[in-house]
Amino acid sequence: MKLSAGETRDRGPLLPKRVRASLAPATSGIFYALVTLILTLVILAEARDLPFYLSARNVSNVMDQVAMIGMLSVFTTVVLISGNFDISIAAIGGLGAVTTLLVIDEAGVFGAVVIAVGLCALVGVLNGVLVQVLGINAFIVTLGTLTAGRGLILVMTDGRTTTADDPQRYRSLERIVDGRVDVDTLLVIMGVVTIVASATVLLAVRRQGRHHSGAVALAVVAALGIALGLVEITDIHFTYSTCYMLAMVLLVWLVLRFTTVGRRLDAVGGNPEAARLSGIRVSRYRVVAFILNGAAAGFVGVIFAARLGAVDTSALEGAELTAIAAAILGGTSLFGGYGSVPKSIAGALILVGLRNGFNMLNLGANYQRLVEGIVILVAAAIYVIADRKGAPQHGGGH
C-alpha cells in the first residue's frame, strides 16, 4: 500500500505494551524511588565533602546491613501473598539465635543450625495450624506466638545474655557469615544458576505447546551478568549473609514467577474460595507459607548469633515491623494475591539506605524514624491511589 504525500507510516510504540506496563511508575515506582534516594545521598555526600556514597566499601556495608531484614521480608512477602499475616518472625528469630548458642557446645555448628531452624519451623507449623485449622485470626495468633516466644527466650536464658562457652565452636559458627565473595564471582555463579533455571522453565512450557518470553529475557540478563563478572568490573565484596539473601531472593522469585506453585499461591491469596473450587488445597499452601517463614526467621537468628556471639532477650526486636514495612513499600497487598520479592528487597534497601545515609551524613538520628514512617505512609498512599485509578500497579508481579 502506497502512502500519499505528507502521510507517514504509523510504526506503533517503540516498546511492547507489556514492557511499557512493567516500566510504568505505578508498577516499578519502588525502583525509581530507590534510584532517587541513592542519587540524593550521592549529591548530599558530595556537597558536604564526604566520602563517595556508592564507594565499594559503603555498598558492601549497606548490602550486609540489609541481609537479615531482606531474608525476613522475602518470606513475609510469601505469607502476605497467601492472604495471611505474621508479626512473630522477630521473636522466632530471637528464639533461633538463643537456641543456637545454647546447644552449639554439645551439638556442634551443623547440629545447632539444624536444631534452631527446625525449632523455628515448628513454631511456623503452630502458627499455620492455629490459623488454618482452628480458624483463628492470623494477627491474633502471631501476636500470641510473638509474646510467647519472647517469654520462652526469658525462660531459656533466665533473663541473662547468652554466649557460646567454647570459643572454637563460636569461631566455626562465625565463619558462616564472616566470609566474603567478590561480586564478579557472584555474578557468574548466579548467572549460571539463572540460565539453567530459565532453560528448565522453557523446556517445561514447550512441552505444553506454549512459550515464555520472560524466561528468555531472564536468560539474556543472566548471560550479561556472567559477561560482566568475567571482565571484573567492580571491587565490591559481599558477605556470606548477603549471598544467602540473594540466593533466597532468586530462588523464591523463580518459584513465584515461573512455576505452578507461584500461580496457585496468587490464587490462594486473591480468591481462596475460587482456588478451593479449582482443586487447590488452600490450607496446605497457607500452612507451608507459615512454616517457611518460621524456618527463614530461624536461619536469620543463626546469622544474628554468629555475628554477635552474644544474644540478649531483646534479640531482633522490632525486625518484624521493618520486614513488613519493606513488603508494603514493595507494593505487596495486605489482603493477599499479589506481592513481589524483588520489590520487597528494594523496599528493604530504601529503609536501610535511609539509616545508612543518616549516619554517613551525620544527620540527626532523632529524625530517622520520622522519615521512615513518612516514606511508608507516602508509599502506601501512592499504591492505594494508583489502584483506585486502575493503574497497572500489579503488572509484572513477583
C-alpha positions as CSV (number, residue, x, y, z in Angstrom):
1,M,0.0,0.0,0.0
2,K,1.4,3.3,-1.1
3,L,1.3,6.4,1.2
4,S,0.1,9.7,-0.1
5,A,2.3,12.8,0.0
6,G,2.8,14.0,3.6
7,E,1.5,10.8,5.0
8,T,3.8,8.8,7.3
9,R,3.5,5.2,8.3
10,D,2.5,4.6,11.9
11,R,5.2,2.4,13.3
12,G,3.5,2.0,16.7
13,P,5.1,2.2,20.1
14,L,8.9,1.5,20.3
15,L,8.3,-0.9,23.3
16,P,5.8,-3.7,23.6
17,K,2.7,-3.0,25.7
18,R,3.8,-5.4,28.4
19,V,7.2,-3.8,28.7
20,R,5.7,-0.3,28.9
21,A,3.3,-1.5,31.6
22,S,6.2,-3.0,33.7
23,L,8.2,0.2,33.4
24,A,5.2,2.5,34.4
25,P,5.7,4.4,37.7
26,A,2.7,2.7,39.2
27,T,4.3,-0.7,38.6
28,S,8.0,0.0,39.1
29,G,7.8,3.1,41.3
30,I,9.7,1.4,44.1
31,F,12.8,1.0,41.9
32,Y,12.5,4.7,40.8
33,A,12.3,5.7,44.4
34,L,15.4,3.6,45.3
35,V,17.4,5.2,42.5
36,T,16.2,8.7,43.5
37,L,17.2,8.0,47.1
38,I,20.7,6.8,46.0
39,L,21.2,9.9,43.8
40,T,20.1,12.2,46.6
41,L,22.5,10.7,49.0
42,V,25.3,10.8,46.5
43,I,24.7,14.5,45.9
44,L,24.4,15.3,49.6
45,A,27.6,13.4,50.3
46,E,29.5,15.3,47.6
47,A,28.0,18.7,48.8
48,R,29.3,18.0,52.3
49,D,32.7,16.8,51.0
50,L,32.1,13.4,52.5
51,P,33.3,10.0,51.0
52,F,31.5,8.8,47.9
53,Y,28.3,7.2,48.9
54,L,28.5,4.5,46.3
55,S,32.0,3.5,47.2
56,A,32.7,-0.2,47.1
57,R,33.1,-0.2,50.9
58,N,29.8,1.5,51.6
59,V,27.8,-0.5,49.0
60,S,29.2,-3.7,50.7
61,N,28.2,-2.4,54.1
62,V,24.6,-1.5,53.0
63,M,24.1,-4.9,51.5
64,D,25.4,-6.6,54.6
65,Q,23.1,-4.4,56.8
66,V,20.1,-5.3,54.6
67,A,20.8,-9.0,54.6
68,M,18.8,-10.2,57.6
69,I,15.9,-7.8,57.0
70,G,15.9,-8.8,53.4
71,M,15.6,-12.5,54.2
72,L,12.8,-11.8,56.6
73,S,11.0,-9.6,54.0
74,V,11.2,-12.4,51.4
75,F,9.1,-14.9,53.3
76,T,7.0,-12.2,54.9
77,T,6.0,-11.4,51.3
78,V,5.2,-15.0,50.7
79,V,2.9,-15.1,53.7
80,L,1.2,-11.9,52.7
81,I,0.6,-13.2,49.2
82,S,-1.1,-16.3,50.6
83,G,-3.6,-14.0,52.4
84,N,-2.2,-14.2,55.9
85,F,-0.1,-12.0,58.3
86,D,2.8,-12.9,60.6
87,I,4.2,-10.5,63.2
88,S,6.0,-13.2,65.2
89,I,9.1,-13.6,63.0
90,A,11.4,-11.4,65.1
91,A,10.6,-13.3,68.2
92,I,11.0,-16.6,66.3
93,G,14.4,-15.4,65.0
94,G,15.4,-14.4,68.6
95,L,14.4,-17.9,69.7
96,G,16.6,-19.3,66.9
97,A,19.5,-17.2,68.0
98,V,19.3,-18.2,71.6
99,T,18.9,-21.9,70.8
100,T,21.9,-21.8,68.5
101,L,24.2,-20.5,71.3
102,L,22.7,-22.8,73.9
103,V,23.2,-26.0,72.0
104,I,26.3,-25.3,69.9
105,D,28.8,-26.7,72.5
106,E,27.1,-30.1,72.6
107,A,25.6,-30.3,69.1
108,G,28.3,-28.6,67.1
109,V,27.8,-25.9,64.5
110,F,25.8,-28.0,62.0
111,G,23.7,-29.6,64.7
112,A,23.0,-26.2,66.3
113,V,21.8,-24.7,63.0
114,V,19.5,-27.7,62.2
115,I,18.0,-27.6,65.7
116,A,17.5,-23.8,65.7
117,V,15.9,-23.8,62.2
118,G,13.9,-26.9,62.9
119,L,12.5,-25.4,66.2
120,C,11.5,-22.2,64.5
121,A,9.9,-24.1,61.6
122,L,7.8,-25.9,64.3
123,V,6.6,-22.5,65.5
124,G,5.6,-21.8,61.9
125,V,3.7,-25.1,61.9
126,L,1.9,-24.0,65.1
127,N,1.0,-20.6,63.5
128,G,-0.3,-22.3,60.4
129,V,-2.4,-24.9,62.2
130,L,-4.0,-22.4,64.6
131,V,-4.8,-20.1,61.7
132,Q,-5.9,-22.6,59.1
133,V,-7.3,-25.5,61.1
134,L,-8.8,-23.7,64.0
135,G,-9.7,-20.6,62.0
136,I,-8.2,-18.0,64.5
137,N,-7.3,-14.6,63.0
138,A,-3.7,-14.6,61.8
139,F,-2.9,-11.3,63.6
140,I,-4.1,-12.7,66.9
141,V,-2.3,-16.0,66.5
142,T,1.1,-14.4,65.6
143,L,0.7,-11.8,68.3
144,G,0.3,-14.6,70.7
145,T,3.3,-16.5,69.4
146,L,5.4,-13.3,69.4
147,T,4.6,-12.8,73.1
148,A,5.0,-16.5,74.0
149,G,8.3,-16.6,72.0
150,R,9.8,-13.7,74.0
151,G,8.6,-15.3,77.2
152,L,10.3,-18.6,76.2
153,I,13.5,-16.8,75.5
154,L,13.4,-15.4,79.0
155,V,12.8,-18.8,80.4
156,M,15.6,-20.4,78.4
157,T,18.1,-17.7,79.3
158,D,16.9,-16.9,82.8
159,G,16.8,-13.2,81.6
160,R,20.6,-13.2,81.0
161,T,22.7,-12.6,77.9
162,T,23.6,-15.9,76.2
163,T,27.0,-16.8,74.8
164,A,28.8,-19.8,73.4
165,D,31.1,-21.3,76.1
166,D,33.5,-22.9,73.6
167,P,35.4,-20.1,71.7
168,Q,36.4,-22.6,69.0
169,R,32.8,-23.6,68.3
170,Y,31.8,-20.0,68.1
171,R,34.6,-19.2,65.6
172,S,33.3,-22.1,63.4
173,L,29.8,-20.6,63.7
174,E,31.2,-17.1,62.9
175,R,32.6,-18.4,59.6
176,I,29.0,-18.9,58.4
177,V,28.7,-15.1,58.0
178,D,32.3,-13.9,58.2
179,G,33.5,-14.8,54.7
180,R,33.4,-12.5,51.7
181,V,32.7,-13.2,48.0
182,D,33.7,-11.0,45.1
183,V,30.7,-9.6,43.3
184,D,32.2,-10.5,40.0
185,T,32.4,-14.2,41.1
186,L,28.8,-13.9,42.4
187,L,27.5,-12.6,39.1
188,V,29.0,-15.5,37.3
189,I,27.6,-18.1,39.8
190,M,24.1,-16.5,39.9
191,G,24.1,-16.1,36.1
192,V,24.8,-19.8,35.5
193,V,22.2,-20.8,38.0
194,T,19.6,-18.5,36.4
195,I,20.3,-19.7,32.9
196,V,19.9,-23.3,34.0
197,A,16.6,-22.4,35.8
198,S,15.4,-20.5,32.7
199,A,16.2,-23.4,30.4
200,T,14.3,-25.7,32.7
201,V,11.3,-23.4,32.6
202,L,11.4,-23.2,28.8
203,L,11.6,-26.9,28.4
204,A,8.6,-27.4,30.7
205,V,6.4,-24.9,28.9
206,R,7.5,-26.0,25.4
207,R,6.2,-29.5,26.2
208,Q,2.8,-27.9,26.8
209,G,3.0,-26.1,23.4
210,R,3.4,-22.7,24.9
211,H,6.3,-20.2,25.1
212,H,7.6,-18.0,28.0
213,S,9.3,-14.8,26.8
214,G,10.1,-13.9,30.5
215,A,12.4,-16.9,30.8
216,V,14.2,-15.9,27.6
217,A,14.6,-12.3,28.8
218,L,15.9,-13.6,32.2
219,A,18.4,-15.9,30.5
220,V,19.7,-12.9,28.4
221,V,20.1,-10.8,31.5
222,A,21.9,-13.6,33.3
223,A,24.3,-14.0,30.3
224,L,25.0,-10.3,30.6
225,G,25.8,-10.8,34.3
226,I,28.2,-13.6,33.5
227,A,30.0,-11.4,30.9
228,L,30.3,-8.5,33.4
229,G,31.5,-10.8,36.1
230,L,34.2,-12.3,33.8
231,V,35.7,-8.8,33.0
232,E,35.8,-7.9,36.7
233,I,34.1,-4.5,36.7
234,T,34.0,-3.9,40.4
235,D,35.9,-4.2,43.7
236,I,32.7,-4.8,45.8
237,H,32.7,-7.8,48.1
238,F,29.6,-9.3,49.6
239,T,29.5,-11.1,52.9
240,Y,28.1,-14.7,53.1
241,S,25.0,-13.2,54.7
242,T,24.3,-11.1,51.6
243,C,24.9,-14.1,49.4
244,Y,22.3,-16.1,51.4
245,M,19.8,-13.3,50.9
246,L,20.4,-13.0,47.2
247,A,20.1,-16.8,46.8
248,M,16.8,-16.7,48.7
249,V,15.5,-13.8,46.6
250,L,16.5,-15.6,43.3
251,L,15.0,-19.0,44.3
252,V,11.7,-17.6,45.7
253,W,11.3,-15.2,42.8
254,L,11.9,-18.0,40.3
255,V,9.3,-20.2,42.0
256,L,6.7,-17.5,42.3
257,R,7.2,-16.1,38.8
258,F,7.7,-19.2,36.7
259,T,6.0,-22.2,38.4
260,T,2.5,-23.5,39.1
261,V,3.2,-23.1,42.8
262,G,3.5,-19.3,42.4
263,R,0.3,-19.1,40.3
264,R,-1.6,-21.2,42.9
265,L,-0.3,-19.1,45.8
266,D,-1.6,-16.0,44.0
267,A,-5.0,-17.7,43.6
268,V,-5.0,-18.8,47.2
269,G,-4.4,-15.2,48.4
270,G,-6.5,-13.4,45.8
271,N,-9.6,-15.6,45.9
272,P,-9.4,-18.6,48.3
273,E,-12.9,-19.8,47.5
274,A,-12.3,-19.9,43.8
275,A,-9.0,-21.5,44.4
276,R,-10.7,-24.2,46.5
277,L,-13.3,-24.9,43.9
278,S,-10.4,-25.2,41.3
279,G,-9.0,-28.1,43.4
280,I,-6.2,-26.1,45.1
281,R,-5.5,-27.1,48.7
282,V,-5.7,-23.7,50.2
283,S,-4.9,-24.7,53.7
284,R,-1.7,-26.6,52.6
285,Y,-0.3,-23.5,50.8
286,R,-1.0,-21.2,53.7
287,V,0.4,-23.5,56.3
288,V,3.6,-24.1,54.2
289,A,4.0,-20.3,53.9
290,F,4.0,-20.0,57.7
291,I,6.5,-22.9,58.0
292,L,8.9,-21.4,55.5
293,N,8.6,-18.0,57.3
294,G,9.4,-19.7,60.6
295,A,12.4,-21.5,59.2
296,A,13.7,-18.4,57.5
297,A,13.4,-16.5,60.7
298,G,15.3,-19.2,62.5
299,F,18.1,-19.0,59.9
300,V,18.2,-15.2,60.4
301,G,18.5,-15.9,64.1
302,V,21.5,-18.2,63.5
303,I,23.2,-15.4,61.5
304,F,22.4,-12.9,64.3
305,A,24.0,-15.2,66.8
306,A,27.0,-15.8,64.5
307,R,27.6,-12.1,64.1
308,L,27.4,-11.0,67.7
309,G,28.4,-14.1,69.6
310,A,26.1,-13.0,72.4
311,V,22.3,-12.7,72.4
312,D,20.1,-11.0,75.0
313,T,16.4,-11.3,75.5
314,S,15.6,-8.5,73.0
315,A,17.3,-10.1,70.1
316,L,15.9,-8.9,66.7
317,E,13.2,-7.0,68.5
318,G,11.3,-4.7,66.0
319,A,12.7,-6.5,62.9
320,E,9.2,-7.9,62.1
321,L,7.9,-4.3,61.6
322,T,10.8,-3.4,59.3
323,A,10.3,-6.6,57.2
324,I,6.5,-5.9,56.9
325,A,7.3,-2.2,56.0
326,A,9.7,-3.4,53.3
327,A,7.0,-5.6,51.8
328,I,4.5,-2.8,51.9
329,L,6.9,-0.4,50.3
330,G,7.3,-3.0,47.6
331,G,3.5,-2.9,46.9
332,T,2.7,-6.3,48.5
333,S,-1.0,-6.4,49.1
334,L,-2.1,-6.8,52.8
335,F,-5.2,-8.6,51.5
336,G,-3.3,-11.3,49.6
337,G,-3.0,-12.3,46.0
338,Y,-0.1,-10.0,45.0
339,G,3.4,-9.4,46.0
340,S,6.9,-9.1,44.5
341,V,10.0,-10.4,46.2
342,P,12.4,-8.0,44.2
343,K,10.2,-5.1,45.1
344,S,10.2,-6.1,48.8
345,I,14.1,-6.2,48.7
346,A,14.0,-2.7,47.1
347,G,11.8,-1.6,50.0
348,A,14.3,-3.0,52.5
349,L,17.1,-1.3,50.7
350,I,15.3,2.0,50.9
351,L,14.8,1.6,54.7
352,V,18.3,0.5,55.4
353,G,19.7,3.1,52.9
354,L,17.9,5.9,54.8
355,R,19.5,4.8,58.0
356,N,22.9,4.4,56.4
357,G,22.6,7.8,54.8
358,F,21.6,9.5,58.0
359,N,24.7,8.0,59.7
360,M,27.0,8.8,56.8
361,L,25.8,12.4,56.5
362,N,25.9,12.9,60.3
363,L,22.2,13.9,60.3
364,G,20.2,13.8,63.5
365,A,19.3,10.3,64.5
366,N,16.2,11.6,66.1
367,Y,14.6,12.1,62.7
368,Q,15.3,8.7,61.2
369,R,12.2,7.0,62.4
370,L,10.1,10.0,61.5
371,V,11.4,10.0,57.9
372,E,11.0,6.2,57.6
373,G,7.4,6.5,58.8
374,I,6.6,9.3,56.3
375,V,8.2,7.2,53.5
376,I,6.0,4.2,54.4
377,L,2.8,6.3,54.5
378,V,3.5,8.1,51.2
379,A,4.2,4.7,49.5
380,A,1.0,3.2,50.9
381,A,-0.9,6.3,49.7
382,I,0.6,6.1,46.2
383,Y,-0.3,2.4,45.9
384,V,-3.9,3.0,47.0
385,I,-4.4,6.0,44.7
386,A,-2.9,4.0,41.8
387,D,-5.2,1.1,42.5
388,R,-8.3,3.3,42.6
389,K,-7.4,4.8,39.3
390,G,-6.9,1.4,37.7
391,A,-3.2,1.9,37.1
392,P,-1.3,-1.3,36.3
393,Q,0.5,-1.5,39.6
394,H,0.2,-5.2,39.7
395,G,1.8,-5.7,36.3
396,G,4.8,-7.9,36.4
397,G,4.3,-9.2,39.9
398,H,6.9,-11.3,41.6
